[in-house]
Amino acid sequence: MRILLIAHYFPPDGGPGTQRPASFARHLRVSGHEVVVITRAIERAARSLFDPLDTTMMNGLEDTRIERASLGADGSWSRAIAAKAKEVCTTWTPDVVLATLSPFEHASTAFALREQTGAPAVLDLRDPWALDGWMVHRHWLDYRRELRRMRTALTHADGVIANVPGARDAMQRIAPRTRGVDYTVVTNGWEEIDFPSLTAVPVGTEWRLRLSGTFVSSDFVRYPLLKRAWRTLRVSDEQIDGRGRSPFFLLGALQELRTRGHACGRDAVLEIAGTVDRATQQLIDDSGFADRVRVLGFLPHHEAVTFAANAHALVLPMHDVLHGARARMVPGKLYEYFATGRPILGLTPEGDAKDWIATDSRSRTANPCSRESISLALVAMHDEWSRGLTAESVRIPLAPTFTRSQQTAKLVEYLEQIVASRTTRSC
């Protein structure tokens, strides 16, 4: 197949948004497919704290055709990428257009290219768009407008890919597929080349809890009165408690255990490989546990992999979901955590992430917004660590199903089904 891949984030961009399209491009090409990537040409000086550079992510992409769009005078990356894609398609015709979202404006680009080339348009949603609790709308009308836009895109696409079952189920409820091929799930994953072997982690004198990623602490920011009033009008589809993504409850539990004289609080060290913003740093400083927190900052991908593989336990912070609902997302880092074979402390609501972590007897899950729940999980995991029961790294049976190669094979099968279906309809 000839696949046009539209990816706003792509190496040498760092961070989680770039890994999925990069892995698709690598493995599709290895499988014998021709791939052309349309992405941004972002200057080093234009990068921000949350738009890091990671040249190591270019490994394995040296022979991939990558067309980079330059930012125009209007300041719109979406329009720049759309223009570059249309230009490429004047001399090269794809069999299928695959747009990985967000930004969600790229759905329109995929549909425009379908009109130009006749190739089916497939949307790959890294997040559940208007159904994502982290997408907060200014007011109810804004939310309804975005939901309508999402429904239209899902309905008009030739295929739609969700990255977790929970997101697929939510999309099916608002926009049942009546044309093209049904929804499918292609999860994120881990690269086998990054984890050639498992690392044993001896007990030592410190119990190293490690987070490879970022905390989100915006719910603790104190806004001016007028801004606080305006924020009360905001609406989101999924009712969540975002405080669970911060270190607030975890650090509170650790400090409480230390105050009580528990060995867990004495031995634990929290190490963070990721960007720490001002709000998160303030929570760390105010926790009473700051002397046992180490911030390494953003690490290139290969260093982040080594960092995670040498943890005594890995921390996965998530938001809580209200009213007994299930989460519609899974943090991308969970798949690499599974690859390490290390125990996981999942601060997770009900949902796919919690279900998968629960299949590992050495890992624990806890309510992300409950110090008591987190304390119980910490004590249980510390006890097993102190007795040397978790020194060896062991992958759970689910882990091999999440390799990037396995997930790209599922993607290929889905794209071939769509191409065949569209060919049949046009005959």
MOBELTA-V788153 format. One record per residue. N is the residue number from 1. RES is the residue in one letter. PHI is phi in whole degrees, 0 to 359 (999 if undefined). PSI is psi in degrees with one decimal (* if undefined). Layout:
n:N res:RES phi:PHI psi:PSI
n:N res:RES phi:PHI psi:PSI
//
This chain:
n:1 res:M phi:999 psi:151.1
n:2 res:R phi:256 psi:115.1
n:3 res:I phi:242 psi:123.3
n:4 res:L phi:265 psi:117.2
n:5 res:L phi:253 psi:115.1
n:6 res:I phi:264 psi:117.0
n:7 res:A phi:221 psi:109.9
n:8 res:H phi:300 psi:-43.5
n:9 res:Y phi:256 psi:125.6
n:10 res:F phi:201 psi:147.5
n:11 res:P phi:309 psi:141.8
n:12 res:P phi:274 psi:17.9
n:13 res:D phi:301 psi:140.5
n:14 res:G phi:261 psi:-178.6
n:15 res:G phi:92 psi:171.8
n:16 res:P phi:293 psi:-30.2
n:17 res:G phi:294 psi:-21.8
n:18 res:T phi:270 psi:-21.3
n:19 res:Q phi:291 psi:-39.4
n:20 res:R phi:296 psi:-55.5
n:21 res:P phi:296 psi:-33.3
n:22 res:A phi:296 psi:-42.0
n:23 res:S phi:292 psi:-38.3
n:24 res:F phi:302 psi:-48.2
n:25 res:A phi:299 psi:-43.6
n:26 res:R phi:299 psi:-53.7
n:27 res:H phi:284 psi:-29.7
n:28 res:L phi:296 psi:-41.9
n:29 res:R phi:292 psi:-41.4
n:30 res:V phi:299 psi:-32.3
n:31 res:S phi:281 psi:0.6
n:32 res:G phi:96 psi:10.1
n:33 res:H phi:265 psi:149.1
n:34 res:E phi:268 psi:123.3
n:35 res:V phi:236 psi:132.8
n:36 res:V phi:240 psi:125.9
n:37 res:V phi:257 psi:132.1
n:38 res:I phi:250 psi:122.1
n:39 res:T phi:210 psi:-169.3
n:40 res:R phi:272 psi:152.1
n:41 res:A phi:250 psi:87.5
n:42 res:I phi:260 psi:129.7
n:43 res:E phi:286 psi:149.2
n:44 res:R phi:304 psi:-41.2
n:45 res:A phi:293 psi:-20.8
n:46 res:A phi:273 psi:-5.2
n:47 res:R phi:283 psi:148.1
n:48 res:S phi:246 psi:-177.2
n:49 res:L phi:302 psi:-34.8
n:50 res:F phi:258 psi:16.2
n:51 res:D phi:227 psi:62.4
n:52 res:P phi:286 psi:161.6
n:53 res:L phi:261 psi:132.2
n:54 res:D phi:217 psi:90.7
n:55 res:T phi:293 psi:-19.2
n:56 res:T phi:294 psi:-20.5
n:57 res:M phi:289 psi:-10.8
n:58 res:M phi:282 psi:-10.0
n:59 res:N phi:301 psi:130.1
n:60 res:G phi:87 psi:-1.2
n:61 res:L phi:246 psi:10.0
n:62 res:E phi:301 psi:-34.2
n:63 res:D phi:260 psi:8.1
n:64 res:T phi:276 psi:136.6
n:65 res:R phi:282 psi:117.0
n:66 res:I phi:237 psi:118.3
n:67 res:E phi:257 psi:120.2
n:68 res:R phi:252 psi:128.9
n:69 res:A phi:269 psi:137.0
n:70 res:S phi:269 psi:144.7
n:71 res:L phi:292 psi:129.7
n:72 res:G phi:275 psi:-179.8
n:73 res:A phi:295 psi:-23.8
n:74 res:D phi:281 psi:-7.5
n:75 res:G phi:74 psi:15.4
n:76 res:S phi:255 psi:112.6
n:77 res:W phi:293 psi:-36.2
n:78 res:S phi:299 psi:-44.5
n:79 res:R phi:291 psi:-35.6
n:80 res:A phi:295 psi:-43.5
n:81 res:I phi:293 psi:-39.6
n:82 res:A phi:297 psi:-43.0
n:83 res:A phi:295 psi:-41.8
n:84 res:K phi:295 psi:-40.7
n:85 res:A phi:296 psi:-42.8
n:86 res:K phi:296 psi:-37.6
n:87 res:E phi:296 psi:-45.9
n:88 res:V phi:300 psi:-39.6
n:89 res:C phi:282 psi:-0.1
n:90 res:T phi:282 psi:-21.5
n:91 res:T phi:238 psi:-4.8
n:92 res:W phi:216 psi:124.0
n:93 res:T phi:252 psi:119.3
n:94 res:P phi:279 psi:159.2
n:95 res:D phi:277 psi:-25.2
n:96 res:V phi:204 psi:144.4
n:97 res:V phi:253 psi:122.3
n:98 res:L phi:244 psi:113.7
n:99 res:A phi:251 psi:120.4
n:100 res:T phi:265 psi:124.9
n:101 res:L phi:243 psi:138.9
n:102 res:S phi:263 psi:171.9
n:103 res:P phi:297 psi:148.2
n:104 res:F phi:281 psi:-10.6
n:105 res:E phi:298 psi:-22.2
n:106 res:H phi:291 psi:-13.2
n:107 res:A phi:298 psi:-42.6
n:108 res:S phi:297 psi:-36.2
n:109 res:T phi:296 psi:-42.8
n:110 res:A phi:299 psi:-40.5
n:111 res:F phi:291 psi:-37.8
n:112 res:A phi:295 psi:-38.5
n:113 res:L phi:290 psi:-31.4
n:114 res:R phi:298 psi:-41.9
n:115 res:E phi:295 psi:-36.9
n:116 res:Q phi:286 psi:-39.7
n:117 res:T phi:249 psi:-19.0
n:118 res:G phi:83 psi:0.3
n:119 res:A phi:280 psi:141.5
n:120 res:P phi:298 psi:148.5
n:121 res:A phi:253 psi:121.6
n:122 res:V phi:242 psi:132.2
n:123 res:L phi:256 psi:128.3
n:124 res:D phi:250 psi:108.3
n:125 res:L phi:265 psi:111.1
n:126 res:R phi:284 psi:-19.6
n:127 res:D phi:221 psi:155.3
n:128 res:P phi:278 psi:33.8
n:129 res:W phi:53 psi:-124.2
n:130 res:A phi:293 psi:-14.4
n:131 res:L phi:270 psi:-0.4
n:132 res:D phi:276 psi:124.5
n:133 res:G phi:298 psi:-20.7
n:134 res:W phi:278 psi:-11.8
n:135 res:M phi:271 psi:101.2
n:136 res:V phi:260 psi:128.4
n:137 res:H phi:261 psi:150.7
n:138 res:R phi:298 psi:-32.8
n:139 res:H phi:196 psi:176.8
n:140 res:W phi:298 psi:-40.4
n:141 res:L phi:295 psi:-38.1
n:142 res:D phi:297 psi:-42.2
n:143 res:Y phi:298 psi:-45.7
n:144 res:R phi:296 psi:-36.4
n:145 res:R phi:295 psi:-43.5
n:146 res:E phi:291 psi:-37.4
n:147 res:L phi:296 psi:-40.3
n:148 res:R phi:296 psi:-41.7
n:149 res:R phi:298 psi:-40.3
n:150 res:M phi:294 psi:-47.4
n:151 res:R phi:303 psi:-43.4
n:152 res:T phi:299 psi:-44.1
n:153 res:A phi:295 psi:-45.6
n:154 res:L phi:297 psi:-36.9
n:155 res:T phi:288 psi:-36.1
n:156 res:H phi:269 psi:-11.2
n:157 res:A phi:287 psi:150.0
n:158 res:D phi:283 psi:-20.9
n:159 res:G phi:199 psi:150.6
n:160 res:V phi:225 psi:130.6
n:161 res:I phi:247 psi:125.6
n:162 res:A phi:261 psi:156.9
n:163 res:N phi:260 psi:-3.0
n:164 res:V phi:210 psi:154.2
n:165 res:P phi:303 psi:-36.7
n:166 res:G phi:298 psi:-38.1
n:167 res:A phi:290 psi:-42.3
n:168 res:R phi:301 psi:-45.1
n:169 res:D phi:298 psi:-39.9
n:170 res:A phi:294 psi:-39.2
n:171 res:M phi:291 psi:-38.4
n:172 res:Q phi:299 psi:-33.6
n:173 res:R phi:291 psi:-37.4
n:174 res:I phi:268 psi:-21.7
n:175 res:A phi:211 psi:74.9
n:176 res:P phi:303 psi:138.6
n:177 res:R phi:286 psi:117.9
n:178 res:T phi:247 psi:-8.4
n:179 res:R phi:225 psi:157.6
n:180 res:G phi:69 psi:-153.7
n:181 res:V phi:263 psi:152.2
n:182 res:D phi:294 psi:167.9
n:183 res:Y phi:301 psi:153.0
n:184 res:T phi:222 psi:170.5
n:185 res:V phi:239 psi:124.4
n:186 res:V phi:234 psi:108.0
n:187 res:T phi:284 psi:170.6
n:188 res:N phi:288 psi:-177.7
n:189 res:G phi:190 psi:-160.4
n:190 res:W phi:226 psi:148.5
n:191 res:E phi:271 psi:125.8
n:192 res:E phi:299 psi:-30.8
n:193 res:I phi:292 psi:-23.6
n:194 res:D phi:282 psi:-21.7
n:195 res:F phi:229 psi:65.4
n:196 res:P phi:294 psi:-23.8
n:197 res:S phi:209 psi:165.8
n:198 res:L phi:266 psi:144.8
n:199 res:T phi:254 psi:126.5
n:200 res:A phi:281 psi:140.2
n:201 res:V phi:235 psi:97.3
n:202 res:P phi:300 psi:161.9
n:203 res:V phi:301 psi:-58.4
n:204 res:G phi:73 psi:-171.3
n:205 res:T phi:263 psi:-14.4
n:206 res:E phi:240 psi:145.4
n:207 res:W phi:262 psi:104.0
n:208 res:R phi:273 psi:105.6
n:209 res:L phi:270 psi:127.5
n:210 res:R phi:233 psi:138.4
n:211 res:L phi:245 psi:121.0
n:212 res:S phi:257 psi:96.0
n:213 res:G phi:149 psi:-156.8
n:214 res:T phi:233 psi:145.3
n:215 res:F phi:277 psi:155.2
n:216 res:V phi:237 psi:115.3
n:217 res:S phi:239 psi:21.9
n:218 res:S phi:297 psi:-25.5
n:219 res:D phi:291 psi:-11.8
n:220 res:F phi:258 psi:0.2
n:221 res:V phi:287 psi:134.4
n:222 res:R phi:267 psi:107.9
n:223 res:Y phi:270 psi:157.5
n:224 res:P phi:301 psi:157.5
n:225 res:L phi:305 psi:-46.8
n:226 res:L phi:296 psi:-40.7
n:227 res:K phi:292 psi:-36.8
n:228 res:R phi:297 psi:-40.2
n:229 res:A phi:295 psi:-41.9
n:230 res:W phi:295 psi:-36.6
n:231 res:R phi:293 psi:-22.6
n:232 res:T phi:292 psi:-17.4
n:233 res:L phi:276 psi:-11.2
n:234 res:R phi:291 psi:149.8
n:235 res:V phi:228 psi:142.5
n:236 res:S phi:222 psi:154.3
n:237 res:D phi:288 psi:-40.1
n:238 res:E phi:258 psi:124.3
n:239 res:Q phi:276 psi:110.2
n:240 res:I phi:234 psi:161.4
n:241 res:D phi:248 psi:100.1
n:242 res:G phi:289 psi:-8.5
n:243 res:R phi:297 psi:-23.7
n:244 res:G phi:296 psi:-22.4
n:245 res:R phi:280 psi:-7.9
n:246 res:S phi:268 psi:171.9
n:247 res:P phi:274 psi:4.8
n:248 res:F phi:303 psi:-54.5
n:249 res:F phi:286 psi:-35.8
n:250 res:L phi:296 psi:-48.8
n:251 res:L phi:294 psi:-36.0
n:252 res:G phi:298 psi:-41.3
n:253 res:A phi:294 psi:-43.5
n:254 res:L phi:296 psi:-43.5
n:255 res:Q phi:293 psi:-37.2
n:256 res:E phi:297 psi:-42.9
n:257 res:L phi:296 psi:-39.0
n:258 res:R phi:293 psi:-40.4
n:259 res:T phi:298 psi:-35.9
n:260 res:R phi:283 psi:-4.1
n:261 res:G phi:81 psi:15.7
n:262 res:H phi:286 psi:140.7
n:263 res:A phi:300 psi:-29.7
n:264 res:C phi:299 psi:-47.4
n:265 res:G phi:294 psi:-29.9
n:266 res:R phi:286 psi:-40.4
n:267 res:D phi:273 psi:-24.3
n:268 res:A phi:288 psi:140.7
n:269 res:V phi:228 psi:130.5
n:270 res:L phi:260 psi:119.2
n:271 res:E phi:245 psi:132.2
n:272 res:I phi:240 psi:118.8
n:273 res:A phi:254 psi:91.1
n:274 res:G phi:170 psi:170.4
n:275 res:T phi:290 psi:134.4
n:276 res:V phi:243 psi:116.2
n:277 res:D phi:276 psi:177.9
n:278 res:R phi:298 psi:-41.5
n:279 res:A phi:295 psi:-40.7
n:280 res:T phi:293 psi:-42.6
n:281 res:Q phi:298 psi:-36.5
n:282 res:Q phi:295 psi:-41.2
n:283 res:L phi:297 psi:-39.8
n:284 res:I phi:297 psi:-47.1
n:285 res:D phi:298 psi:-34.2
n:286 res:D phi:271 psi:-3.0
n:287 res:S phi:282 psi:-21.9
n:288 res:G phi:84 psi:-6.4
n:289 res:F phi:247 psi:10.8
n:290 res:A phi:301 psi:-29.7
n:291 res:D phi:291 psi:-11.9
n:292 res:R phi:247 psi:18.8
n:293 res:V phi:245 psi:130.6
n:294 res:R phi:238 psi:124.8
n:295 res:V phi:253 psi:117.2
n:296 res:L phi:266 psi:-15.0
n:297 res:G phi:79 psi:-174.1
n:298 res:F phi:293 psi:131.8
n:299 res:L phi:246 psi:140.6
n:300 res:P phi:305 psi:155.9
n:301 res:H phi:306 psi:-47.2
n:302 res:H phi:295 psi:-32.4
n:303 res:E phi:286 psi:-36.4
n:304 res:A phi:296 psi:-36.1
n:305 res:V phi:297 psi:-46.9
n:306 res:T phi:297 psi:-41.2
n:307 res:F phi:303 psi:-47.8
n:308 res:A phi:293 psi:-40.5
n:309 res:A phi:294 psi:-19.8
n:310 res:N phi:256 psi:18.1
n:311 res:A phi:279 psi:150.9
n:312 res:H phi:283 psi:-35.5
n:313 res:A phi:207 psi:146.0
n:314 res:L phi:254 psi:137.0
n:315 res:V phi:258 psi:129.3
n:316 res:L phi:239 psi:98.1
n:317 res:P phi:273 psi:135.4
n:318 res:M phi:225 psi:167.6
n:319 res:H phi:286 psi:164.0
n:320 res:D phi:265 psi:153.6
n:321 res:V phi:245 psi:130.1
n:322 res:L phi:273 psi:163.9
n:323 res:H phi:63 psi:29.6
n:324 res:G phi:73 psi:12.4
n:325 res:A phi:282 psi:168.9
n:326 res:R phi:255 psi:145.2
n:327 res:A phi:296 psi:150.2
n:328 res:R phi:252 psi:12.0
n:329 res:M phi:214 psi:162.3
n:330 res:V phi:226 psi:124.6
n:331 res:P phi:303 psi:135.8
n:332 res:G phi:300 psi:-26.7
n:333 res:K phi:294 psi:-22.2
n:334 res:L phi:301 psi:-37.1
n:335 res:Y phi:294 psi:-40.1
n:336 res:E phi:289 psi:-32.9
n:337 res:Y phi:301 psi:-45.1
n:338 res:F phi:301 psi:-37.7
n:339 res:A phi:295 psi:-31.7
n:340 res:T phi:290 psi:-26.1
n:341 res:G phi:76 psi:10.7
n:342 res:R phi:271 psi:154.3
n:343 res:P phi:297 psi:148.3
n:344 res:I phi:239 psi:132.5
n:345 res:L phi:261 psi:100.4
n:346 res:G phi:268 psi:109.3
n:347 res:L phi:270 psi:81.6
n:348 res:T phi:230 psi:145.5
n:349 res:P phi:279 psi:-178.6
n:350 res:E phi:300 psi:140.6
n:351 res:G phi:153 psi:-173.1
n:352 res:D phi:299 psi:-43.9
n:353 res:A phi:301 psi:-46.5
n:354 res:K phi:296 psi:-42.2
n:355 res:D phi:300 psi:-43.4
n:356 res:W phi:289 psi:-43.9
n:357 res:I phi:299 psi:-35.7
n:358 res:A phi:295 psi:-13.3
n:359 res:T phi:282 psi:-7.8
n:360 res:D phi:256 psi:115.4
n:361 res:S phi:293 psi:-18.7
n:362 res:R phi:269 psi:-11.5
n:363 res:S phi:264 psi:166.2
n:364 res:R phi:221 psi:151.9
n:365 res:T phi:241 psi:154.9
n:366 res:A phi:211 psi:155.7
n:367 res:N phi:299 psi:121.7
n:368 res:P phi:293 psi:-16.5
n:369 res:C phi:245 psi:26.9
n:370 res:S phi:229 psi:113.7
n:371 res:R phi:299 psi:-39.6
n:372 res:E phi:298 psi:-46.6
n:373 res:S phi:297 psi:-43.1
n:374 res:I phi:294 psi:-39.4
n:375 res:S phi:300 psi:-44.2
n:376 res:L phi:299 psi:-42.2
n:377 res:A phi:293 psi:-42.5
n:378 res:L phi:300 psi:-45.7
n:379 res:V phi:298 psi:-43.3
n:380 res:A phi:296 psi:-42.9
n:381 res:M phi:289 psi:-38.1
n:382 res:H phi:296 psi:-39.5
n:383 res:D phi:300 psi:-44.7
n:384 res:E phi:293 psi:-38.5
n:385 res:W phi:297 psi:-47.2
n:386 res:S phi:296 psi:-25.0
n:387 res:R phi:267 psi:7.0
n:388 res:G phi:74 psi:16.2
n:389 res:L phi:281 psi:-14.3
n:390 res:T phi:241 psi:18.8
n:391 res:A phi:295 psi:-41.1
n:392 res:E phi:281 psi:143.6
n:393 res:S phi:267 psi:130.8
n:394 res:V phi:224 psi:122.4
n:395 res:R phi:279 psi:139.0
n:396 res:I phi:284 psi:158.0
n:397 res:P phi:303 psi:-27.4
n:398 res:L phi:291 psi:-27.9
n:399 res:A phi:306 psi:-46.4
n:400 res:P phi:298 psi:-24.3
n:401 res:T phi:287 psi:-14.0
n:402 res:F phi:259 psi:12.6
n:403 res:T phi:294 psi:150.1
n:404 res:R phi:299 psi:-34.9
n:405 res:S phi:294 psi:-40.6
n:406 res:Q phi:295 psi:-42.5
n:407 res:Q phi:289 psi:-35.3
n:408 res:T phi:292 psi:-33.5
n:409 res:A phi:299 psi:-40.2
n:410 res:K phi:296 psi:-39.0
n:411 res:L phi:298 psi:-46.2
n:412 res:V phi:301 psi:-46.1
n:413 res:E phi:302 psi:-40.8
n:414 res:Y phi:291 psi:-45.1
n:415 res:L phi:296 psi:-40.1
n:416 res:E phi:297 psi:-38.1
n:417 res:Q phi:297 psi:-40.1
n:418 res:I phi:291 psi:-44.6
n:419 res:V phi:299 psi:-43.7
n:420 res:A phi:296 psi:-41.0
n:421 res:S phi:296 psi:-42.8
n:422 res:R phi:290 psi:-37.0
n:423 res:T phi:297 psi:-41.6
n:424 res:T phi:297 psi:-42.5
n:425 res:R phi:293 psi:-30.6
n:426 res:S phi:276 psi:-11.6
n:427 res:C phi:283 psi:*
//
